Structures are given as C-alpha cells and as structure tokens.
C-alpha cells in the first residue's frame, strides 16, 4: 500500500489551490483543519463536514477527509454532543481534515464552476462572481434554447439526489450569454454583475425567493441546479487528483441534502 506524508500532501494542496492568497469567509478556514499522526494512505471526499462524512471516511479506512464546507462552517460552537463525538471519532481513528471553499470554487481546472459548465455542455471564456480580489465563477456564450439548458441541469441535479428549478421566463427565451456561480450563487451582487455583463442566463446552486422575482422582471433566467449537486464536482475532482498524484486510494462519499 502506498503512503504519503500529511505535510507533503497539505503543502501540495495549499499551493495548487493558492490558499494563502485567496480571500474567503472567516468560517471557511481553508487548508488543514485537523491533523493526524502524519501519514496518508487513503483519501475520502465529501461536500460537507458532518457526522455522516466522518463515519464514511472511517469506514473507507481513509486517513484524510477533504471537504468543501469545513469543520467550522457553522461558526464558533461548543465541543459537546455530536460535535464532540465526531471530533473524538476523527482523533481516535487518525483522520485528518482539509477544507477548500472559494479556493476550490475558483480553480481553473478542478473548480466547481468550470466543471459544472462542462457538465452542462458549456465552454467558459471569462470570469464571473467577483469576491474581493477573485472571481468564484465563470461565464461564456452559447446559442441554445434556455429550456434545453434547463433540461440538462435537471438531469444533472437528479443524478446527485436533487432537483433543478428555473425562474419564470418568457416563451422562447434563448441563452446567448451565461454565467455560473455554484452553491449560494444567486444574490444581489451576482444579479447586478450579470446585468452589467449582459448575461441572459444565470446558473447557480440556490438563492433566495426574491431572486427569481427580480430575474423575471429583468428578463433574465436563473437556473437553480442545487447547492449540494453543484458543489460535488470540485471536491471529488480534487481528491481524485491528489490521490493520483501521491498514488493513494480515493473514495467519494455521496451525502446529498436534496437542496
């Protein structure tokens, strides 16, 4: 069985994802969140850090769990009850945890946005979804009826335990300029940015109800393909890439929320 040192794997991930120079929300805490005794033989990946993800990693005999939403996503919380139990399980099983949020969203090859574009048959040609000094999403042009693009999104979401939705659009709506921001991608900021760029179709994971109303007013289509579904792609691709790089085994843990 091949093995790698945890510090070498973490150093590679940090460099690959440009963790040190990528801004993010405070609770993301990108990078190594929990260490282990120091050796990695197998990797598990999940969208969310949870008790189910911890147990799945242990069952897969993984030494490293890579997640998109990390251990501290809910903010400062006491280590009691299920929080204590899952931390204790990680420590006694020797499983390290690494989280990558916006550094993964934005990655040019392994990122959620660029991979979702590929799943939907779209070719990115630019950046989208500005956050401070970076862009978390991608955009491009196409020539496709929006209903057909929505059908692709529906099939994609269903394959990951979810369901896609679309904001009200006029008959014959056609996608010529599109943008993608996975996860909670529909917001006041992305709608303004889309309008400024002339985007007619915005593809996101999820968003507040009012965004569908606002999009209909402006003639923009929003395709909500599911928060969980749209963020399975990057973490799975990242873990598979690192496993190949270090000749390790790899397991993806499908834990759909339906959202």
C-alpha positions as CSV (number, residue, x, y, z in Angstrom):
1,X,0.0,0.0,0.0
2,X,1.4,3.4,-1.0
3,X,1.7,6.1,1.7
4,X,2.4,9.8,1.7
5,X,3.3,12.3,4.5
6,X,0.4,14.5,5.6
7,X,2.6,17.6,5.5
8,X,3.6,16.9,1.9
9,X,0.0,16.4,0.8
10,X,-1.1,19.6,2.6
11,X,1.7,21.6,1.1
12,X,0.8,20.4,-2.4
13,X,-2.9,21.3,-1.8
14,X,-2.1,24.7,-0.4
15,X,0.0,25.5,-3.5
16,X,-2.4,24.0,-6.0
17,X,-5.4,26.0,-4.6
18,X,-3.5,29.2,-3.8
19,X,-4.9,29.0,-0.3
20,X,-2.7,31.7,1.2
21,X,-3.8,34.4,-1.3
22,X,-7.4,33.5,-1.8
23,X,-9.9,35.6,0.3
24,X,-12.9,33.8,1.8
25,X,-15.5,34.0,4.6
26,X,-14.0,33.7,8.1
27,X,-15.7,30.4,8.9
28,X,-14.2,28.7,5.8
29,X,-10.8,28.3,7.5
30,X,-9.3,26.9,4.3
31,X,-6.4,24.4,4.5
32,X,-5.7,21.7,7.1
33,X,-8.3,22.0,9.8
34,X,-7.3,18.8,11.8
35,X,-4.1,17.0,11.7
36,X,-3.4,13.3,12.2
37,X,-0.2,11.3,13.2
38,X,1.3,12.2,9.9
39,X,0.8,9.6,7.3
40,X,-1.8,9.2,4.5
41,X,-2.7,6.0,2.7
42,X,-6.3,6.8,1.5
43,X,-8.4,9.9,0.9
44,X,-12.2,10.4,1.3
45,X,-14.0,13.4,-0.1
46,X,-17.4,14.9,0.8
47,X,-19.2,18.2,0.1
48,X,-19.9,18.9,3.8
49,X,-18.2,18.1,7.1
50,X,-20.7,16.1,9.1
51,X,-21.0,13.1,11.3
52,X,-22.0,11.0,8.2
53,X,-18.9,12.2,6.4
54,X,-16.7,11.3,9.4
55,X,-18.2,7.8,9.6
56,X,-18.0,7.4,5.9
57,X,-14.3,8.3,5.9
58,X,-13.6,5.9,8.8
59,X,-15.5,3.1,7.1
60,X,-13.4,3.7,3.9
61,X,-10.3,3.5,6.0
62,X,-9.3,7.0,4.9
63,X,-6.6,9.0,6.7
64,X,-7.6,12.3,5.1
65,X,-11.1,13.7,4.6
66,X,-11.3,16.6,2.1
67,X,-14.4,18.7,2.3
68,X,-15.8,21.9,0.6
69,X,-17.7,23.1,3.7
70,X,-15.4,22.6,6.7
71,X,-15.5,21.9,10.4
72,X,-16.2,25.5,11.4
73,X,-18.9,26.4,8.8
74,X,-21.5,27.0,11.5
75,X,-19.2,29.4,13.4
76,X,-18.0,29.1,16.9
77,X,-19.7,26.2,18.7
78,X,-19.1,24.3,21.9
79,X,-17.5,20.8,21.5
80,X,-20.3,18.9,23.1
81,X,-22.9,16.3,22.0
82,X,-22.5,15.3,18.3
83,X,-19.7,17.8,17.8
84,X,-17.6,16.1,20.5
85,X,-18.5,12.7,19.2
86,X,-17.4,13.3,15.6
87,X,-14.2,15.1,16.7
88,X,-13.4,12.2,19.1
89,X,-14.0,9.7,16.2
90,X,-11.6,11.6,14.0
91,X,-8.9,11.7,16.6
92,X,-9.1,8.1,17.7
93,X,-9.3,6.9,14.0
94,X,-6.4,9.1,12.9
95,X,-8.3,11.0,10.2
96,X,-7.1,14.5,9.2
97,X,-9.5,17.1,7.7
98,X,-8.7,19.5,4.9
99,X,-11.2,22.1,3.7
100,X,-11.3,24.1,0.4
101,X,-14.1,26.6,-0.2
102,X,-13.5,29.5,-2.5
103,X,-10.0,28.3,-3.4
104,X,-11.8,25.3,-4.9
105,X,-14.7,27.1,-6.4
106,X,-12.4,29.3,-8.5
107,X,-9.8,26.7,-9.6
108,X,-9.3,26.8,-13.4
109,X,-9.3,23.0,-13.9
110,X,-10.7,21.4,-10.7
111,X,-13.2,24.2,-9.7
112,X,-16.9,23.7,-9.2
113,X,-17.8,26.4,-11.7
114,X,-15.7,25.2,-14.6
115,X,-16.6,21.6,-14.0
116,X,-20.3,22.4,-13.9
117,X,-20.0,24.3,-17.2
118,X,-18.6,21.1,-18.7
119,X,-21.4,19.0,-17.3
120,X,-23.9,21.3,-19.0
121,X,-22.1,21.4,-22.3
122,X,-20.9,25.0,-21.9
123,X,-17.4,26.4,-22.7
124,X,-16.2,29.1,-20.3
125,X,-14.5,32.2,-21.8
126,X,-14.4,34.5,-18.9
127,X,-14.7,35.0,-15.1
128,X,-17.8,35.8,-13.0
129,X,-18.9,36.3,-9.4
130,X,-16.4,38.7,-8.1
131,X,-15.5,38.3,-4.4
132,X,-12.9,40.9,-3.2
133,X,-9.8,40.1,-5.4
134,X,-11.0,36.9,-7.0
135,X,-13.8,35.5,-9.2
136,X,-15.6,32.4,-7.9
137,X,-17.4,31.6,-11.1
138,X,-17.2,31.5,-14.9
139,X,-19.1,32.9,-17.9
140,X,-19.3,32.4,-21.6
141,X,-21.5,32.5,-24.7
142,X,-23.8,29.9,-26.2
143,X,-26.7,29.5,-28.7
144,X,-29.2,27.2,-27.1
145,X,-32.9,27.4,-26.0
146,X,-32.9,28.0,-22.3
147,X,-35.4,25.2,-21.8
148,X,-32.9,22.8,-23.3
149,X,-30.2,24.1,-21.0
150,X,-32.6,23.7,-18.1
151,X,-33.3,20.1,-19.1
152,X,-29.5,19.4,-18.8
153,X,-29.5,21.0,-15.4
154,X,-32.4,18.8,-14.3
155,X,-30.7,15.6,-15.3
156,X,-27.5,16.8,-13.6
157,X,-29.3,17.7,-10.3
158,X,-31.3,14.4,-10.3
159,X,-28.1,12.4,-10.7
160,X,-26.9,14.0,-7.4
161,X,-30.1,13.5,-5.4
162,X,-31.6,16.9,-6.1
163,X,-33.9,18.7,-8.4
164,X,-33.3,21.8,-10.6
165,X,-35.7,24.8,-10.7
166,X,-35.9,27.7,-13.1
167,X,-37.2,31.3,-12.6
168,X,-40.1,32.3,-14.7
169,X,-39.1,33.1,-18.3
170,X,-40.9,34.3,-21.4
171,X,-41.7,31.7,-24.1
172,X,-38.8,31.3,-26.5
173,X,-36.1,32.5,-24.0
174,X,-32.7,31.8,-25.6
175,X,-29.4,31.5,-23.9
176,X,-26.6,33.5,-25.6
177,X,-24.7,34.8,-22.6
178,X,-24.5,32.7,-19.5
179,X,-22.7,32.8,-16.1
180,X,-22.2,30.2,-13.4
181,X,-21.7,30.6,-9.6
182,X,-22.2,27.4,-7.7
183,X,-23.6,27.0,-4.2
184,X,-25.5,30.1,-2.9
185,X,-24.9,31.8,-6.3
186,X,-28.0,33.9,-6.7
187,X,-27.5,37.1,-4.7
188,X,-27.9,40.9,-5.1
189,X,-24.2,41.0,-6.2
190,X,-24.4,38.3,-8.8
191,X,-27.6,39.7,-10.3
192,X,-26.1,43.2,-10.6
193,X,-22.9,41.7,-12.1
194,X,-24.9,39.6,-14.6
195,X,-26.9,42.7,-15.7
196,X,-23.7,44.7,-16.2
197,X,-22.2,41.9,-18.3
198,X,-25.4,41.3,-20.4
199,X,-25.9,37.8,-19.1
200,X,-29.3,36.4,-20.0
201,X,-29.0,33.1,-18.1
202,X,-27.5,32.7,-14.6
203,X,-26.8,29.2,-13.4
204,X,-26.4,28.7,-9.6
205,X,-26.9,26.2,-6.9
206,X,-29.5,28.1,-5.0
207,X,-30.7,31.5,-4.0
208,X,-33.4,33.4,-2.1
209,X,-37.0,33.5,-3.5
210,X,-36.8,37.2,-4.4
211,X,-34.0,36.5,-6.9
212,X,-36.5,34.6,-9.1
213,X,-38.9,37.6,-9.0
214,X,-36.1,40.0,-9.8
215,X,-34.8,37.9,-12.6
216,X,-38.3,37.7,-14.2
217,X,-38.5,41.5,-14.1
218,X,-35.3,41.9,-16.0
219,X,-35.9,39.1,-18.5
220,X,-33.0,37.0,-17.1
221,X,-33.4,33.3,-16.5
222,X,-31.9,31.8,-13.3
223,X,-31.4,28.0,-13.3
224,X,-31.1,26.7,-9.7
225,X,-29.4,23.4,-10.1
226,X,-29.0,22.6,-6.3
227,X,-26.4,23.8,-3.8
228,X,-25.2,20.2,-3.0
229,X,-25.2,19.0,-6.6
230,X,-23.3,21.9,-8.0
231,X,-20.6,21.5,-5.3
232,X,-20.0,17.8,-5.6
233,X,-17.8,18.2,-8.7
234,X,-14.8,20.2,-7.4
235,X,-14.2,18.3,-4.2
236,X,-14.5,14.9,-6.0
237,X,-12.1,16.0,-8.7
238,X,-9.6,17.5,-6.2
239,X,-9.5,14.3,-4.1
240,X,-9.1,12.2,-7.2
241,X,-6.3,14.4,-8.5
242,X,-4.4,14.3,-5.2
243,X,-4.9,10.6,-4.9
244,X,-3.4,10.1,-8.3
245,X,-0.5,12.5,-7.6
246,X,0.5,10.6,-4.5
247,X,-0.5,7.1,-5.6
248,X,-3.2,6.8,-2.9
249,X,-6.7,5.3,-2.9
250,X,-9.7,7.5,-3.0
251,X,-13.4,7.4,-2.1
252,X,-16.1,10.0,-2.7
253,X,-18.9,10.0,-0.1
254,X,-22.3,10.9,-1.7
255,X,-24.3,12.5,1.1
256,X,-27.0,14.5,-0.8
257,X,-29.1,17.0,1.1
258,X,-31.7,17.4,-1.7
259,X,-31.1,21.2,-1.5
